[in-house]
């Protein structure tokens, strides 16, 4: 199974281009995509009310992936004391896991965190012991982690190596789990994510993506969200990969192509 979507679904600058009103952000999104990465959890643990809203509003069969809080990754930097925060977070999102909606938890490391295999192994082992029903994925942002020892460690625990398309690191389509995860951040010179991929640039990645998705699941998430660029690129990638696109998705893709071509 291959699914494409965007990192987040509710942005003020998507009003008029993606949806008519931000209050209709989610209802519009689920007509177009079957998966989304929720990034708001990076900044704060969701309340009980928000979790219940997601349970009630996402349709059956939808796939949610989610970033774990930055207090764990960026502030406590996966140290032992970060596990207290992880436990609180897992308790908050447990209903999403129980209902089968939440599929993957994303551990995004800060750019300043260099290779430390024992630290990573201790954290992943603890995370899987706390919650083993879902997949864990790790995004590295320092080049020192691009190492065979890292890949072997992820394979040992069945965690996914997050493949990134960005200026800072190479695109390494490495599979370390039966679930693969790819994030397209953009290639902007000043602001990475303020970038619109051309169809040719997307097409260059298609053979590698098809190989990643040949066995198991593949999530492809676009983070280049300004002005709805992520939505257009996610739909274009879906088309290139031969994925089914709803009539709402086709109409939106055509509208965004006209708008962003200006």
VMD Tcl script that draws the C-alpha trace (Angstrom):
set ca {
  {0.00 0.00 0.00}
  {1.29 3.44 -0.97}
  {-0.35 6.59 0.40}
  {0.56 10.23 -0.17}
  {-0.47 13.23 1.90}
  {0.78 16.40 3.52}
  {2.43 17.41 6.77}
  {-0.50 19.17 8.41}
  {-3.87 19.96 6.91}
  {-4.87 23.33 8.37}
  {-3.02 26.44 7.18}
  {-4.34 29.99 6.87}
  {-2.67 30.44 3.49}
  {-4.60 27.45 2.12}
  {-7.84 29.40 2.42}
  {-9.26 30.15 -1.06}
  {-6.75 27.85 -2.78}
  {-7.38 24.52 -1.01}
  {-10.56 25.20 0.95}
  {-12.99 28.11 1.17}
  {-12.80 28.44 4.95}
  {-10.29 27.11 7.48}
  {-13.18 25.64 9.46}
  {-13.65 23.26 6.53}
  {-9.97 22.29 6.39}
  {-10.31 18.72 7.61}
  {-13.60 17.99 5.85}
  {-11.98 19.12 2.60}
  {-8.75 17.24 3.21}
  {-10.36 13.85 3.78}
  {-12.16 14.10 0.45}
  {-8.80 14.37 -1.28}
  {-6.32 12.24 0.69}
  {-6.37 9.00 2.68}
  {-3.41 9.85 4.93}
  {-2.06 12.85 6.84}
  {0.88 13.63 9.08}
  {-0.18 15.60 12.14}
  {2.60 18.00 13.10}
  {0.85 20.08 15.77}
  {1.77 17.39 18.31}
  {5.41 18.41 17.88}
  {4.59 21.63 19.73}
  {2.16 20.38 22.37}
  {0.40 17.24 23.57}
  {-3.14 17.18 22.18}
  {-6.00 17.59 24.62}
  {-8.63 14.93 25.23}
  {-11.12 17.05 23.27}
  {-8.85 17.29 20.23}
  {-8.17 13.55 20.26}
  {-11.90 12.84 20.46}
  {-12.50 15.25 17.58}
  {-10.00 13.39 15.41}
  {-11.61 10.07 16.27}
  {-15.04 11.39 15.33}
  {-14.03 13.27 12.18}
  {-11.52 11.03 10.41}
  {-13.32 8.35 8.38}
  {-12.86 4.64 8.89}
  {-9.80 3.36 7.07}
  {-7.98 6.70 7.18}
  {-4.26 6.69 8.07}
  {-2.75 9.16 10.54}
  {0.94 9.57 11.26}
  {2.14 11.91 13.98}
  {5.27 13.66 15.22}
  {6.15 13.13 18.86}
  {6.67 16.29 20.99}
  {9.83 18.36 20.68}
  {10.21 18.25 24.46}
  {11.29 14.64 23.92}
  {13.48 15.07 20.85}
  {14.79 18.63 20.93}
  {14.72 19.64 24.59}
  {15.51 16.41 26.44}
  {17.15 14.93 23.31}
  {15.99 11.34 23.93}
  {17.64 11.20 27.35}
  {16.19 8.89 29.97}
  {14.10 11.70 31.49}
  {12.38 12.17 28.11}
  {10.53 8.90 28.68}
  {8.28 10.59 31.24}
  {7.10 12.97 28.52}
  {6.70 10.06 26.11}
  {4.47 8.19 28.55}
  {2.21 11.22 28.96}
  {2.05 11.69 25.20}
  {1.23 8.03 24.56}
  {-1.54 8.16 27.14}
  {-3.02 11.17 25.36}
  {-3.06 9.54 21.91}
  {-3.94 6.03 23.12}
  {-7.56 6.30 21.86}
  {-6.21 6.93 18.34}
  {-4.07 3.81 18.58}
  {-6.90 1.76 20.11}
  {-9.17 2.74 17.22}
  {-6.59 1.85 14.58}
  {-6.38 5.42 13.27}
  {-2.80 6.25 14.30}
  {-0.34 4.15 12.29}
  {3.12 5.68 12.71}
  {4.84 7.87 15.30}
  {7.61 10.02 13.90}
  {10.75 10.77 15.93}
  {12.38 13.81 14.30}
  {15.83 14.45 15.73}
  {17.29 17.99 15.87}
  {20.06 18.93 13.40}
  {22.51 19.34 16.29}
  {22.08 15.77 17.53}
  {24.93 13.68 16.14}
  {25.39 9.93 15.89}
  {24.89 8.23 19.26}
  {23.81 4.63 18.72}
  {23.46 3.67 22.38}
  {21.25 6.66 23.07}
  {19.04 5.86 20.09}
  {18.82 2.17 20.92}
  {17.86 2.87 24.52}
  {15.10 5.20 23.41}
  {13.68 3.01 20.64}
  {13.73 -0.07 22.86}
  {11.86 1.82 25.56}
  {9.41 3.33 23.08}
  {8.54 -0.05 21.60}
  {8.10 -1.54 25.06}
  {5.68 1.28 25.93}
  {3.76 1.02 22.64}
  {4.35 -1.87 20.30}
  {1.12 -1.80 18.30}
  {2.20 0.91 15.90}
  {5.25 1.68 13.78}
  {8.04 4.00 14.85}
  {9.97 6.07 12.31}
  {13.11 8.13 12.85}
  {14.12 11.21 10.87}
  {17.77 12.14 11.18}
  {18.89 15.69 10.43}
  {22.65 15.34 10.91}
  {24.76 13.56 8.31}
  {26.67 11.51 10.90}
  {23.62 9.24 11.25}
  {23.88 8.10 7.63}
  {25.77 4.99 8.62}
  {25.25 1.25 8.16}
  {25.22 0.86 11.94}
  {22.21 3.15 12.11}
  {20.35 1.15 9.49}
  {21.12 -2.14 11.27}
  {19.89 -0.72 14.56}
  {16.60 0.39 12.99}
  {16.20 -3.03 11.35}
  {16.77 -4.72 14.71}
  {13.77 -2.90 16.19}
  {11.64 -2.77 13.06}
  {11.77 1.03 12.99}
  {11.58 2.99 9.74}
  {14.39 5.13 8.40}
  {12.74 8.35 7.23}
  {13.86 9.13 3.69}
  {14.13 12.88 3.13}
  {14.18 15.11 0.08}
  {15.88 18.33 1.18}
  {19.04 20.36 0.54}
  {20.77 19.24 3.74}
  {20.93 15.47 3.31}
  {21.02 12.98 0.43}
  {17.92 11.11 -0.70}
  {18.66 7.56 0.50}
  {15.80 5.18 -0.26}
  {16.75 2.71 2.47}
  {14.17 0.25 3.77}
  {14.63 -0.81 7.41}
  {11.08 -1.95 8.19}
  {8.03 -3.30 6.42}
  {6.72 0.28 6.64}
  {8.65 2.98 4.77}
  {8.34 6.72 5.29}
  {9.37 9.56 2.97}
  {9.18 13.30 3.65}
  {9.54 15.88 0.88}
  {10.66 19.09 2.60}
  {11.38 21.16 -0.50}
  {14.54 22.47 -2.10}
  {14.29 26.19 -1.45}
  {17.59 28.02 -1.00}
  {16.54 30.25 1.91}
  {13.46 28.42 3.21}
  {13.48 24.75 2.26}
  {9.78 24.21 2.51}
  {8.74 27.25 0.43}
  {9.21 25.33 -2.78}
  {7.13 23.83 -5.56}
  {8.51 20.62 -7.06}
  {8.20 20.36 -10.81}
  {6.60 17.24 -12.31}
  {10.06 16.32 -13.66}
  {11.62 16.55 -10.17}
  {8.87 14.37 -8.74}
  {9.23 11.90 -11.58}
  {12.90 11.40 -10.77}
  {11.91 9.85 -7.44}
  {9.21 7.54 -8.75}
  {11.39 4.42 -9.35}
  {12.83 4.58 -5.83}
  {9.41 5.15 -4.28}
  {7.89 2.24 -6.15}
  {10.70 0.02 -4.90}
  {10.13 1.18 -1.30}
  {6.42 0.44 -1.64}
  {6.83 -2.87 -3.45}
  {6.49 -4.85 -0.22}
  {4.81 -3.40 2.84}
  {3.41 0.09 3.34}
  {4.80 3.42 2.17}
  {3.81 6.85 3.44}
  {4.86 9.84 1.33}
  {4.37 13.19 3.05}
  {4.96 16.66 1.61}
  {6.08 19.43 3.96}
  {6.37 22.26 1.40}
  {3.10 23.70 2.62}
  {3.18 27.46 1.74}
  {0.35 28.41 -0.62}
  {-0.83 24.82 -0.94}
  {2.28 23.64 -2.78}
  {2.36 20.44 -0.70}
  {-1.20 19.60 -1.73}
  {-0.45 20.01 -5.42}
  {2.79 18.01 -5.24}
  {1.17 15.22 -3.22}
  {-1.57 14.91 -5.82}
  {0.92 15.03 -8.68}
  {3.03 12.34 -7.03}
  {-0.08 10.21 -6.53}
  {-0.80 10.53 -10.22}
  {2.77 9.63 -11.19}
  {2.63 6.54 -8.96}
  {-0.66 5.43 -10.43}
  {-2.60 5.89 -7.19}
  {-6.35 6.43 -7.20}
  {-7.34 10.10 -6.98}
  {-10.89 11.16 -6.10}
  {-12.87 13.53 -8.27}
  {-12.39 16.16 -5.56}
  {-8.65 15.57 -5.72}
  {-8.54 15.90 -9.50}
  {-10.50 19.15 -9.40}
  {-8.27 20.54 -6.66}
  {-5.11 19.55 -8.54}
  {-6.27 21.37 -11.65}
  {-7.22 24.45 -9.64}
  {-3.86 24.55 -7.86}
  {-1.95 24.04 -11.11}
  {-3.64 27.13 -12.55}
  {-3.15 29.15 -9.38}
  {0.49 28.25 -8.67}
  {1.52 28.64 -12.31}
  {0.90 32.39 -12.04}
}
mol new
graphics top color blue
foreach p $ca { graphics top sphere $p radius 0.5 }
foreach p [lrange $ca 0 end-1] q [lrange $ca 1 end] { graphics top cylinder $p $q radius 0.2 }
display resetview
